[in-house]
Amino acid sequence: MGRTRRVYPIPPAIRAAPDVPVWVPHRMSAYVPRVPRRRNDLALKLWREGYRALPAERLRHEDPDAFAGSLLGRRTAVVRGPAGARLFYDDAVVSRRRAMPAPLAGLLFGRGAVHGMDDRAHAERKEMFMDLLADERIAPLASAACDDLRRRADSWRGREVVVFDELAETYGAAVLRWAGVDLSPADARRWSRRLAAIVDGFGFAGRAYPRGWAARVLADRWATRLVEDTRSGRRTPEPGTVLAVIAGSELPARVAGVELLNVLRPTVAVAWLGTFAVLALAEHPQWAAQLRGPDADPRRVAFVHEVRRLYPFVPALAGRVTCPVKAGDVDLGPGDRIVLDVVGTDQDPQQWRAPGEFLPERFQDLDPDPYAFVPQGGGDPATGHRCPGEPLTVRLLADTVGVVADLDLQVVSRPAYDPTRMPSCPDRGLVVSVAP
C-alpha cells in the first residue's frame, strides 16, 4: 500500500476555481509522477521531506559541498556554493534539456519553453525575455502593482485579511494588464488563481499536483487562443506589450502561448515570497521604520534579498551532464545528473555569516555574488540561466514591504510554515489583523 500524503490547507487563491476540474485530464495521465522504488532516491526524499531533504542528506557525507546520490535512478552529484554553482551553469558540461523530470517541467514551464533549451537556441529565446523584462519596461508594472496594493491596503484597516490571496490577486491583475491581456476584474482574479495553482503543484503535495495540471491545461488553451486571436486581428493589444511581442514572433501559437504564461505565472508566484516578506516584517518589527519613506529603497532591497535568501521557495535545480566531469570527489559521465542545492548555497556557512539568522543589513553594502546567491538561478542573467524576471521580483517585493511597513498589523494565524510541503507558504496563507 502506498504512502499517504498529508494534505495541507491551501489558501483560496490557489484552490481550483469552481469551473476547474480537480482530476488530471486523460491526456495528462502520462505525466502522473511515479514514485521511485529506491528508498535513497533524491526524488523520493524531496517528495517526502521537502526542504529538509538535502540538508539531511548532506549530513550523511564527508564533503557537504559535493556528494553522490541518485535522482530517478540516475547517478547524481549534489553540489552547493560558488564552485558548485559555476559547474552547474557551465554550458560546456551541463545541459538543461530533459534534465528536469517531465511531470515537473511540463507542469511548471510548459512544453517547448526556454527553460529546457541550451546554447544558441536558449540565448535567442532568452533575448526576447530580456527585452520584455528590461528595467524600463517593468517600471510601469511595478508602479501599477504598488498603487493597486496601496488601495487594497487601505481597505484592510480594521479587519482580517489573507496576505497570500491579496498579493496573488494584486500581482496577477497588474501583470495581466501590463502584458496586454484585457480582462474584467473577475476574470483577472480567476486567471490569477489558476496561475497560482500551477505553481502550487510543483511539489506534488496532496491534490495540488492534479489541480495544478488541470489549471495548466486550461491556461495553455487560453494562452494559445490569445496568441491566435492577436495574429488574426480579433484581439489588438497595445504595441510593445508582452502579448503583442510574443504573438508577433515566429513561434508556433502553442509555444508562444507557453512563453506568454512564462511571463505571467512567475509574476503571480512572487506572492509566495511576498507572503514570507510580510511574515518577516511581522517577526522583525524593528525594520518597519527603516522601510518607510522615499529614501528607504536600498534598505527595502536589502530586506527582500534576505527574505529570498532565508525563506524557502525553490529547493534545488537539476541539470544533465554531457561529458565526463568531476564534482568534488564524484565522477560523472554523460547522462548523469547534477543537482544544485539552492537553499544550501544561499545558506552556505562558508559564504554567509550567521547563515540561519535574518540579517538584511548584510546586503546593504554588498553586491551579491551571482554564484553564491542563487534564489532564482545563478550566473549572468543575460547569457546564463539566471531568471530574467529577478529584477521584477525584487521590485515587487520591495514595494510590497514598503506598503506593509505603513500598516499596524498582527499575525492571527500561526507564524509558521511546513518545511516538508513544496512550495511552502505561511500557515493559512498568513492571516493578519490590520488596525484601523
C-alpha positions as CSV (number, residue, x, y, z in Angstrom):
1,M,0.0,0.0,0.0
2,G,1.5,3.4,-1.0
3,R,2.4,6.1,1.4
4,T,-0.4,8.5,2.2
5,R,0.4,12.2,1.6
6,R,-0.7,14.7,4.1
7,V,-3.0,17.4,2.6
8,Y,-2.3,20.9,3.9
9,P,-4.8,23.7,4.0
10,I,-4.5,25.7,0.7
11,P,-5.3,29.5,0.6
12,P,-8.3,30.3,-1.5
13,A,-6.2,31.9,-4.2
14,I,-4.6,28.6,-5.0
15,R,-7.7,26.5,-4.8
16,A,-9.1,25.5,-8.2
17,A,-11.8,27.8,-9.4
18,P,-15.3,26.3,-9.5
19,D,-15.0,25.5,-13.2
20,V,-11.6,23.9,-12.9
21,P,-11.7,20.1,-12.6
22,V,-9.6,18.7,-9.8
23,W,-8.7,15.5,-11.6
24,V,-5.9,15.1,-14.1
25,P,-7.3,15.1,-17.7
26,H,-6.8,11.8,-19.6
27,R,-4.2,13.2,-22.0
28,M,-2.1,14.3,-19.0
29,S,-2.2,10.8,-17.4
30,A,1.3,10.0,-18.7
31,Y,2.6,12.9,-16.6
32,V,1.4,11.5,-13.3
33,P,4.6,11.1,-11.3
34,R,5.9,7.6,-10.5
35,V,7.4,7.3,-7.1
36,P,11.0,6.0,-7.4
37,R,11.4,2.5,-6.0
38,R,14.8,3.1,-4.4
39,R,14.5,4.3,-0.9
40,N,17.6,6.5,-1.2
41,D,16.5,8.2,-4.4
42,L,16.6,12.0,-4.0
43,A,13.3,12.5,-5.8
44,L,11.6,10.3,-3.2
45,K,13.3,12.2,-0.4
46,L,12.3,15.6,-1.8
47,W,8.7,14.3,-2.2
48,R,8.6,13.1,1.4
49,E,10.8,15.7,3.2
50,G,10.6,18.8,1.1
51,Y,13.1,21.4,2.0
52,R,14.6,19.2,4.7
53,A,15.7,16.5,2.3
54,L,19.0,17.9,1.0
55,P,20.2,19.3,4.4
56,A,19.6,15.8,5.9
57,E,21.3,14.1,3.0
58,R,24.3,16.4,3.3
59,L,24.9,15.3,6.9
60,R,25.5,11.7,5.7
61,H,28.5,12.7,3.6
62,E,32.0,13.8,4.4
63,D,32.1,16.6,1.7
64,P,29.0,18.8,2.2
65,D,29.7,20.8,-1.0
66,A,29.6,17.8,-3.4
67,F,28.3,14.3,-2.7
68,A,26.9,11.4,-4.8
69,G,23.3,10.3,-4.9
70,S,20.6,9.0,-7.2
71,L,17.9,11.0,-8.9
72,L,15.2,9.0,-10.6
73,G,17.6,6.1,-10.9
74,R,20.5,8.1,-12.4
75,R,23.8,8.7,-10.8
76,T,23.8,12.3,-9.4
77,A,26.1,14.8,-7.8
78,V,24.6,17.3,-5.4
79,V,26.6,20.5,-5.3
80,R,26.4,23.8,-3.4
81,G,28.3,27.0,-3.1
82,P,30.0,29.2,-5.7
83,A,32.2,26.4,-7.1
84,G,29.2,24.0,-7.4
85,A,27.1,26.7,-9.0
86,R,29.8,27.6,-11.5
87,L,30.0,23.9,-12.5
88,F,26.2,23.6,-12.7
89,Y,25.9,26.6,-15.0
90,D,28.8,25.6,-17.3
91,D,27.0,25.0,-20.6
92,A,30.0,23.1,-21.9
93,V,29.4,20.4,-19.3
94,V,25.7,20.6,-18.2
95,S,22.6,20.7,-20.3
96,R,19.1,21.7,-19.3
97,R,17.4,19.6,-22.0
98,R,15.4,16.7,-20.4
99,A,17.2,17.4,-17.1
100,M,14.1,18.1,-15.1
101,P,11.5,15.3,-14.7
102,A,8.8,15.7,-17.3
103,P,6.0,15.6,-14.7
104,L,7.5,18.7,-13.2
105,A,8.9,20.6,-16.2
106,G,5.7,20.2,-18.2
107,L,3.6,21.5,-15.3
108,L,5.7,24.4,-14.3
109,F,7.2,25.6,-17.6
110,G,5.2,24.0,-20.4
111,R,6.4,22.0,-23.4
112,G,8.9,23.9,-25.6
113,A,9.7,26.6,-23.0
114,V,13.0,28.4,-22.8
115,H,13.9,26.7,-19.5
116,G,14.7,23.4,-21.3
117,M,16.9,24.9,-24.0
118,D,20.6,25.3,-24.4
119,D,23.3,27.0,-26.4
120,R,22.2,29.3,-29.3
121,A,18.6,28.4,-29.1
122,H,18.4,29.3,-25.5
123,A,20.3,32.5,-26.0
124,E,18.0,33.6,-28.8
125,R,14.8,32.8,-26.9
126,K,16.1,34.3,-23.7
127,E,17.0,37.6,-25.5
128,M,13.3,38.1,-26.1
129,F,12.6,37.7,-22.4
130,M,15.4,40.1,-21.5
131,D,13.9,42.7,-23.8
132,L,10.4,42.2,-22.4
133,L,11.6,42.4,-18.8
134,A,14.1,45.2,-19.2
135,D,14.1,47.8,-16.4
136,E,12.4,50.5,-18.4
137,R,9.6,48.1,-19.4
138,I,8.9,46.6,-15.9
139,A,8.8,50.0,-14.2
140,P,5.2,50.7,-15.2
141,L,4.2,47.2,-14.0
142,A,5.9,47.6,-10.6
143,S,4.4,51.0,-10.2
144,A,0.9,49.8,-11.1
145,A,1.1,46.8,-8.7
146,C,2.3,49.1,-5.9
147,D,-0.6,51.6,-6.5
148,D,-3.1,48.7,-6.5
149,L,-1.6,47.2,-3.4
150,R,-1.8,50.6,-1.6
151,R,-5.5,50.9,-2.5
152,R,-6.1,47.3,-1.2
153,A,-4.2,48.0,2.0
154,D,-6.4,51.0,2.7
155,S,-9.4,48.6,2.7
156,W,-7.6,46.2,5.1
157,R,-7.8,48.5,8.0
158,G,-10.0,47.3,10.8
159,R,-10.3,43.7,9.5
160,E,-8.5,40.5,8.9
161,V,-7.1,39.5,5.5
162,V,-5.2,36.6,4.0
163,V,-2.0,38.1,2.8
164,F,-1.3,35.4,0.1
165,D,-4.7,35.9,-1.5
166,E,-4.3,39.6,-1.6
167,L,-0.9,39.5,-3.1
168,A,-1.6,36.8,-5.7
169,E,-4.6,38.8,-7.0
170,T,-2.8,42.1,-6.9
171,Y,0.3,40.9,-8.8
172,G,-1.9,38.8,-11.2
173,A,-4.2,41.7,-12.2
174,A,-1.2,44.1,-12.6
175,V,0.8,41.7,-14.9
176,L,-2.2,40.8,-17.0
177,R,-3.0,44.5,-17.7
178,W,0.7,45.3,-18.3
179,A,1.1,42.3,-20.7
180,G,-1.8,43.5,-22.9
181,V,-4.3,40.9,-21.7
182,D,-7.5,42.9,-21.2
183,L,-9.8,41.2,-18.8
184,S,-12.6,42.1,-16.4
185,P,-11.7,42.2,-12.7
186,A,-13.5,38.9,-12.1
187,D,-11.7,37.2,-15.0
188,A,-8.3,38.6,-13.8
189,R,-8.9,37.2,-10.3
190,R,-9.8,33.8,-11.8
191,W,-6.8,33.6,-14.0
192,S,-4.5,34.8,-11.2
193,R,-5.8,31.8,-9.1
194,R,-5.2,29.4,-11.9
195,L,-1.7,30.6,-12.5
196,A,-1.1,30.2,-8.7
197,A,-2.5,26.7,-8.8
198,I,0.1,25.8,-11.5
199,V,2.9,26.9,-9.2
200,D,1.4,25.2,-6.2
201,G,1.5,21.9,-7.9
202,F,5.3,21.6,-8.3
203,G,5.9,19.8,-5.0
204,F,3.3,17.0,-5.8
205,A,1.6,17.8,-2.4
206,G,-1.8,16.2,-1.9
207,R,-4.3,17.2,-4.5
208,A,-2.1,20.2,-5.5
209,Y,-0.4,18.3,-8.4
210,P,-3.6,17.2,-10.3
211,R,-5.2,20.6,-9.5
212,G,-2.1,22.2,-11.0
213,W,-2.3,20.1,-14.2
214,A,-6.0,21.0,-14.6
215,A,-5.1,24.6,-14.4
216,R,-2.1,24.1,-16.7
217,V,-4.3,22.5,-19.5
218,L,-6.8,25.4,-19.3
219,A,-4.1,28.0,-19.2
220,D,-2.3,26.5,-22.2
221,R,-5.5,26.5,-24.3
222,W,-6.4,30.1,-23.2
223,A,-2.9,31.5,-23.9
224,T,-2.8,29.8,-27.3
225,R,-6.2,31.4,-28.1
226,L,-4.9,34.8,-27.1
227,V,-1.9,34.4,-29.5
228,E,-4.1,33.2,-32.3
229,D,-6.7,35.9,-31.8
230,T,-3.9,38.5,-31.8
231,R,-2.5,37.2,-35.0
232,S,-5.9,37.1,-36.7
233,G,-6.8,40.6,-35.6
234,R,-9.6,39.6,-33.4
235,R,-7.7,41.0,-30.4
236,T,-5.5,44.1,-30.6
237,P,-3.2,44.5,-27.6
238,E,-1.2,47.7,-27.3
239,P,2.0,47.6,-29.4
240,G,5.1,46.6,-27.4
241,T,3.1,44.7,-24.8
242,V,4.1,41.1,-24.0
243,L,1.2,39.7,-25.8
244,A,1.8,41.8,-28.9
245,V,5.5,41.0,-29.0
246,I,5.1,37.2,-28.4
247,A,2.2,36.9,-30.9
248,G,4.4,38.8,-33.4
249,S,7.2,36.3,-33.1
250,E,7.7,33.3,-35.4
251,L,7.0,30.8,-32.6
252,P,4.2,28.3,-33.1
253,A,1.0,29.5,-31.4
254,R,1.2,26.8,-28.8
255,V,4.8,27.6,-27.9
256,A,4.1,31.3,-28.0
257,G,1.3,30.8,-25.5
258,V,3.6,28.8,-23.2
259,E,6.1,31.6,-23.2
260,L,3.3,34.2,-22.5
261,L,2.4,32.1,-19.5
262,N,6.1,32.1,-18.5
263,V,5.9,35.8,-18.0
264,L,2.5,35.8,-16.3
265,R,2.9,32.8,-14.0
266,P,6.3,33.8,-12.3
267,T,4.9,37.2,-11.5
268,V,1.9,35.6,-9.7
269,A,4.4,33.3,-8.0
270,V,6.1,36.3,-6.3
271,A,3.1,36.1,-3.9
272,W,4.8,33.2,-2.1
273,L,7.9,35.3,-1.4
274,G,5.7,38.4,-0.7
275,T,3.8,36.5,2.0
276,F,7.1,35.4,3.6
277,A,8.3,39.1,3.4
278,V,5.2,40.2,5.3
279,L,5.8,37.4,7.9
280,A,9.5,38.5,8.2
281,L,8.4,42.1,8.8
282,A,5.9,40.9,11.5
283,E,8.7,38.8,13.1
284,H,11.2,41.7,12.9
285,P,9.1,44.8,13.5
286,Q,12.2,46.9,14.3
287,W,12.7,47.1,10.5
288,A,9.4,48.8,9.8
289,A,10.6,52.3,10.4
290,Q,13.7,51.7,8.2
291,L,11.5,50.6,5.3
292,R,9.4,53.7,5.2
293,G,10.0,56.9,3.2
294,P,11.3,57.9,-0.2
295,D,14.9,57.2,0.7
296,A,14.3,53.7,2.0
297,D,14.6,51.8,-1.3
298,P,18.2,50.5,-0.7
299,R,17.0,49.1,2.7
300,R,13.9,47.6,1.2
301,V,16.0,45.8,-1.4
302,A,18.4,44.5,1.3
303,F,15.4,43.3,3.3
304,V,13.9,41.4,0.4
305,H,17.2,39.9,-0.6
306,E,17.4,38.5,2.9
307,V,13.9,37.1,2.6
308,R,14.8,35.4,-0.7
309,R,18.0,34.0,0.9
310,L,16.4,32.7,4.1
311,Y,12.8,31.7,3.4
312,P,12.0,28.6,1.2
313,F,10.8,28.6,-2.4
314,V,12.9,26.6,-4.9
315,P,14.8,23.8,-3.1
316,A,17.1,22.6,-5.9
317,L,17.7,22.7,-9.7
318,A,18.7,19.8,-11.9
319,G,20.9,19.5,-15.0
320,R,22.1,16.7,-17.2
321,V,25.9,16.0,-17.7
322,T,27.0,15.9,-21.3
323,C,30.7,14.9,-20.9
324,P,32.9,13.3,-18.2
325,V,33.4,15.7,-15.3
326,K,34.3,15.6,-11.6
327,A,32.2,17.3,-9.0
328,G,34.3,17.3,-5.9
329,D,35.2,13.6,-5.5
330,V,32.2,12.5,-7.5
331,D,32.9,11.2,-11.1
332,L,30.1,11.9,-13.5
333,G,29.6,10.8,-17.1
334,P,27.3,11.7,-20.0
335,G,23.6,11.2,-19.0
336,D,24.3,11.5,-15.2
337,R,22.6,14.3,-13.3
338,I,23.9,17.2,-11.3
339,V,21.7,19.0,-8.7
340,L,22.4,22.5,-7.4
341,D,21.3,22.8,-3.8
342,V,19.7,26.2,-4.0
343,V,18.9,26.5,-0.3
344,G,22.2,25.1,0.7
345,T,24.0,27.6,-1.5
346,D,22.0,30.6,-0.2
347,Q,22.7,29.5,3.4
348,D,26.2,28.1,3.0
349,P,28.1,28.8,6.3
350,Q,31.3,29.2,4.3
351,Q,29.9,32.1,2.4
352,W,27.4,33.7,4.8
353,R,28.0,35.0,8.4
354,A,25.3,33.6,10.7
355,P,23.5,32.0,7.8
356,G,20.5,31.0,9.8
357,E,19.8,34.5,11.1
358,F,17.7,37.2,9.5
359,L,20.2,40.0,8.9
360,P,19.1,42.3,6.0
361,E,22.0,44.6,6.7
362,R,24.4,42.0,5.2
363,F,23.1,43.2,1.8
364,Q,23.2,47.0,2.3
365,D,26.8,47.3,1.2
366,L,27.1,44.1,-0.7
367,D,26.5,43.3,-4.4
368,P,25.6,39.6,-4.1
369,D,27.9,37.1,-5.8
370,P,25.8,35.7,-8.7
371,Y,27.1,32.2,-7.9
372,A,26.8,32.4,-4.1
373,F,23.3,34.0,-4.1
374,V,21.0,31.9,-6.3
375,P,17.4,32.1,-5.2
376,Q,16.4,32.5,-8.9
377,G,19.3,30.8,-10.6
378,G,22.9,31.7,-10.9
379,G,25.4,33.3,-13.2
380,D,24.9,36.2,-15.7
381,P,21.2,37.0,-16.3
382,A,21.9,38.0,-20.0
383,T,24.0,35.0,-21.1
384,G,23.3,32.3,-18.5
385,H,20.3,30.7,-16.9
386,R,19.6,33.2,-14.2
387,C,15.9,34.2,-14.2
388,P,15.4,37.3,-16.3
389,G,12.4,38.2,-14.1
390,E,14.6,38.5,-11.0
391,P,14.7,42.4,-11.1
392,L,10.9,42.5,-11.3
393,T,10.7,40.1,-8.4
394,V,12.9,42.4,-6.3
395,R,10.9,45.5,-7.2
396,L,7.6,43.9,-6.5
397,L,8.8,42.7,-3.1
398,A,10.5,46.0,-2.2
399,D,7.3,47.9,-3.0
400,T,5.3,45.3,-1.0
401,V,7.3,45.7,2.2
402,G,7.2,49.5,1.7
403,V,3.4,49.4,1.7
404,V,3.1,46.9,4.6
405,A,5.6,48.8,6.7
406,D,3.0,51.6,6.9
407,L,0.4,49.3,8.5
408,D,-0.1,48.3,12.1
409,L,-0.8,44.6,11.8
410,Q,-0.8,41.5,13.9
411,V,-0.4,37.9,12.7
412,V,-3.6,35.9,13.5
413,S,-2.6,32.6,12.0
414,R,0.4,30.6,13.3
415,P,3.6,32.4,12.2
416,A,5.0,29.1,10.8
417,Y,5.2,27.1,7.6
418,D,5.5,23.4,6.8
419,P,9.1,22.7,5.5
420,T,8.0,19.3,4.1
421,R,5.5,20.9,1.8
422,M,6.7,22.5,-1.5
423,P,6.1,25.3,-2.3
424,S,5.6,26.2,1.3
425,C,3.5,29.1,2.5
426,P,2.9,30.5,5.9
427,D,0.0,28.8,7.7
428,R,-3.4,29.6,6.1
429,G,-1.7,32.0,3.7
430,L,-0.8,34.3,6.6
431,V,-3.9,35.8,8.2
432,V,-3.3,39.2,9.6
433,S,-5.4,41.7,11.5
434,V,-4.8,45.3,10.5
435,A,-5.6,48.1,13.0
436,P,-8.0,50.9,11.9
